[in-house]
Amino acid sequence: MRIALFIALALIGLGCRTVPAGGARAPLVACGIDVLRGRGFDPLRGKRIGLITNPSGCDRRLTPTARILAEADGVTLAALFGPEHGIDAALPDGARASDTKGSIPVWSLYGERTRPAREMLAGLDALVYDIQDAGVRFYTYITTLGECMKAAAEEGIEFIVLDRPDPLGGEIVSGPARDPNLSSFVSAWPVPLAYGMTPGELARFLAAEMRIPVHLTVIPMEGWRRGMLYEETGLEWIPPSPNLPSPRTALVYPGTCAFEGTNLSEGRGTTRPFEWIGAPWIDGRAWADALNARALPGVRFRPIAFIPWASKHEGERCGGVQVHVTDPARFDPLRVAIEMIASARRLWPGEFRFLEGHFDRLWGTARIREALVAGKPPADIVASWQADLAAFRERREPPAVPVGIAQEARASSERDL
């Protein structure tokens, strides 16, 4: 029994060493798992739980949430569920993970099955969600979040979100509304491309907006402020998926992921995914000069050459640019993406092409591609979604999840560190 338990938990790095208590200065932010422990795991006591997680679900000492809950008195960790990229976040995008049976089964929620089946939830009292989000609609973990909420509602079990920061902060709201006719696994919910909510806030929003009759509990963070970028939290960044290796990658990702829907490499198969953009037929210096001439706030472009070892243009020498964020407070990743696509089409009209279906799915609408093809100025394209954003802000406000917790819970959490 203990051997099987160890094997199941090792899938998400639970045999790793934790950071010594006397090490670096404690982070400014305590995530939901830290707060839950500070409360003595009371919301989970006496319950059999299933945990939806990957390595990004850990406390501020880097101890995986699965290990914490497996060792918590009065809590029975009975099942693990992994989103896209698998329970260990090691699989490339689009790859399907296999289920693993044992004393603690590990179920995949990506592929043919996108939510837990009834038999997987049999005997559970609650589902717990703890995964770092990217803050953008097409990042599939939020689809998994909503689908699991629906499954919990159908089976009459509680759903608990251990909250984490939005790496873009809680104030950035940008991008077009989703066209209901383009609903997909990368565009499942009626939110803008960048929605400015934590996972807990988003869960509350989805429960109300989608009318999901789920018994929802959110364990909030301590110390997080809406204007914080991830690097300001003091938390270590644990890559939630293979191609989000750093918080800086997360800053550009909402925009440059659009290049997945073109014939340019978005940097997969390099050390700088979503920061290096290019193709074999691109002159990096010409592109960088054209983009820098636009004097876009908070960003500079540097000409580069790279050879992807995987994905688009594998093994081919590509010219392109690196996106350098010089001022995150002024940087608009979606405006930058529109500018980059418009200039690439203008400079290389014979080579550039859209992968139309995927591009439209990522944006959740065909309007952006159609506007680019029509040659509309990037500023006008950005302006076209402002009315949608205003309507969304009214539906979203006030923030759905409180940030603070009781002083005694915070003190207890810090003692545990």
Backbone hydrogen bonds, N-H to C=O, Kabsch-Sander energy under -0.5 kcal/mol:
donor,donor_aa,acceptor,acceptor_aa,energy
5,L,1,M,-2.2
6,F,2,R,-2.3
7,I,3,I,-2.2
8,A,4,A,-2.2
9,L,5,L,-2.4
10,A,6,F,-2.3
11,L,7,I,-0.8
11,L,8,A,-0.7
12,I,9,L,-1.6
13,G,10,A,-2.0
14,L,9,L,-1.2
16,C,13,G,-1.5
19,V,61,R,-2.2
23,G,20,P,-1.7
28,L,233,T,-1.3
29,V,233,T,-1.5
30,A,222,E,-2.8
31,C,29,V,-0.5
32,G,163,D,-3.0
34,D,31,C,-0.6
35,V,31,C,-2.1
36,L,32,G,-2.9
37,R,33,I,-2.1
38,G,34,D,-2.0
39,R,35,V,-1.3
40,G,37,R,-2.0
41,F,36,L,-2.4
42,D,39,R,-1.1
44,L,41,F,-2.0
45,R,41,F,-0.9
45,R,42,D,-0.9
46,G,74,G,-3.4
47,K,44,L,-2.0
47,K,74,G,-0.6
49,I,47,K,-0.6
49,I,76,T,-3.0
50,G,126,A,-2.1
51,L,79,A,-2.4
52,I,50,G,-0.5
52,I,128,V,-3.5
53,T,51,L,-0.7
53,T,81,F,-2.1
54,N,130,D,-0.6
57,G,54,N,-2.4
58,C,56,S,-1.2
59,D,63,T,-2.4
62,L,59,D,-1.9
65,T,57,G,-2.5
68,I,64,P,-2.1
69,L,65,T,-2.9
70,A,66,A,-2.2
71,E,67,R,-1.6
72,A,68,I,-0.6
75,V,72,A,-1.5
76,T,47,K,-2.3
77,L,75,V,-0.6
78,A,49,I,-2.9
78,A,76,T,-0.9
79,A,49,I,-1.1
80,L,105,P,-2.6
81,F,51,L,-2.8
82,G,107,W,-2.8
85,H,95,A,-0.6
86,G,83,P,-1.9
89,A,86,G,-1.5
90,A,85,H,-1.0
91,L,85,H,-2.1
95,A,92,P,-1.9
100,T,106,V,-2.8
106,V,100,T,-3.1
107,W,80,L,-3.0
107,W,105,P,-0.5
109,L,82,G,-2.7
114,T,112,E,-0.5
120,M,117,A,-1.1
121,L,117,A,-1.0
121,L,118,R,-0.9
122,A,118,R,-0.6
124,L,121,L,-2.2
125,D,48,R,-3.3
126,A,48,R,-1.3
127,L,158,E,-2.6
128,V,50,G,-3.1
129,Y,160,I,-3.0
130,D,52,I,-2.6
130,D,128,V,-0.5
137,R,193,L,-2.7
139,Y,136,V,-1.4
140,T,138,F,-0.7
142,I,139,Y,-1.7
144,T,140,T,-2.0
145,L,141,Y,-2.2
146,G,142,I,-2.0
147,E,143,T,-2.5
148,C,144,T,-2.5
149,M,145,L,-1.8
150,K,146,G,-2.1
151,A,147,E,-2.1
152,A,148,C,-2.5
153,A,149,M,-2.3
154,E,150,K,-2.3
155,E,151,A,-1.7
156,G,152,A,-0.8
156,G,153,A,-0.7
157,I,152,A,-2.3
158,E,125,D,-1.9
159,F,215,H,-2.9
160,I,127,L,-3.0
161,V,217,T,-2.5
162,L,129,Y,-2.7
162,L,160,I,-0.5
163,D,161,V,-0.8
163,D,219,I,-2.3
169,G,166,D,-2.5
170,G,226,R,-3.6
171,E,226,R,-0.6
173,V,171,E,-0.6
174,S,194,A,-2.1
179,D,364,G,-3.8
182,L,179,D,-2.7
183,S,180,P,-1.2
184,S,187,S,-0.9
187,S,184,S,-1.4
191,V,189,W,-2.3
194,A,174,S,-2.8
195,Y,135,G,-0.9
195,Y,193,L,-0.5
202,L,198,T,-2.8
203,A,199,P,-2.3
204,R,200,G,-2.0
205,F,201,E,-2.4
206,L,202,L,-3.0
207,A,203,A,-2.4
208,A,204,R,-1.7
209,E,205,F,-3.5
210,M,206,L,-2.7
212,I,207,A,-1.4
214,V,212,I,-2.4
216,L,214,V,-1.3
217,T,159,F,-2.6
219,I,161,V,-2.9
219,I,217,T,-0.5
222,E,30,A,-2.4
228,M,225,R,-2.0
230,Y,167,P,-1.4
232,E,229,L,-1.5
233,T,230,Y,-2.1
238,I,236,E,-0.7
244,L,241,S,-1.9
250,A,246,S,-1.7
251,L,247,P,-1.3
252,V,248,R,-1.2
253,Y,249,T,-2.1
255,G,252,V,-1.7
256,T,252,V,-2.4
257,C,253,Y,-1.7
258,A,255,G,-1.9
259,F,256,T,-1.8
260,E,257,C,-2.1
261,G,258,A,-1.8
262,T,259,F,-1.6
263,N,353,R,-1.5
265,S,278,G,-3.2
270,T,267,G,-1.1
274,F,266,E,-3.0
275,E,272,R,-1.6
276,W,272,R,-2.2
277,I,275,E,-0.6
277,I,321,V,-2.4
278,G,265,S,-1.7
279,A,319,G,-2.1
282,I,279,A,-1.7
284,G,282,I,-0.8
287,W,283,D,-2.2
288,A,284,G,-2.8
289,D,285,R,-2.5
290,A,286,A,-2.1
291,L,287,W,-2.5
292,N,288,A,-2.9
293,A,289,D,-1.8
294,R,291,L,-1.3
295,A,292,N,-1.5
299,V,296,L,-1.2
300,R,324,H,-2.2
302,R,322,Q,-1.8
304,I,320,G,-2.3
306,F,318,C,-2.1
309,W,269,G,-2.5
314,E,311,S,-1.2
315,G,308,P,-3.4
316,E,313,H,-2.3
318,C,306,F,-3.4
318,C,316,E,-0.5
319,G,279,A,-2.2
320,G,304,I,-1.9
321,V,277,I,-2.2
322,Q,302,R,-2.3
323,V,275,E,-2.3
324,H,300,R,-2.8
324,H,322,Q,-0.7
325,V,323,V,-0.6
326,T,298,G,-1.5
326,T,324,H,-0.8
327,D,298,G,-1.4
330,R,327,D,-1.7
331,F,327,D,-1.3
336,V,332,D,-2.5
337,A,333,P,-2.0
338,I,334,L,-2.2
339,E,335,R,-2.4
340,M,336,V,-2.5
341,I,337,A,-2.5
342,A,338,I,-2.5
343,S,339,E,-2.3
344,A,340,M,-2.3
345,R,341,I,-2.3
346,R,342,A,-1.8
347,L,343,S,-2.7
348,W,344,A,-2.3
351,E,348,W,-0.9
352,F,348,W,-2.6
355,L,261,G,-2.9
356,E,354,F,-1.0
358,H,355,L,-0.5
359,F,355,L,-2.7
360,D,356,E,-2.5
361,R,357,G,-1.9
362,L,358,H,-2.5
363,W,359,F,-2.0
364,G,360,D,-1.5
365,T,360,D,-1.0
370,E,366,A,-2.4
371,A,367,R,-2.1
372,L,368,I,-2.1
373,V,369,R,-2.6
374,A,370,E,-1.9
375,G,372,L,-1.2
376,K,371,A,-2.4
380,D,377,P,-0.7
381,I,377,P,-1.8
382,V,378,P,-2.5
383,A,379,A,-2.1
384,S,380,D,-1.3
385,W,382,V,-1.2
386,Q,383,A,-1.4
389,L,385,W,-1.8
390,A,386,Q,-2.2
391,A,387,A,-1.9
392,F,388,D,-2.1
393,R,389,L,-2.8
394,E,390,A,-1.5
395,R,391,A,-1.4
396,R,392,F,-2.5
397,E,393,R,-2.2
410,R,406,A,-2.0
411,A,407,Q,-2.6
412,S,408,E,-2.1
413,S,409,A,-2.3
414,E,410,R,-2.5
415,R,411,A,-2.0
416,D,412,S,-1.6
417,L,413,S,-0.7
417,L,414,E,-0.7
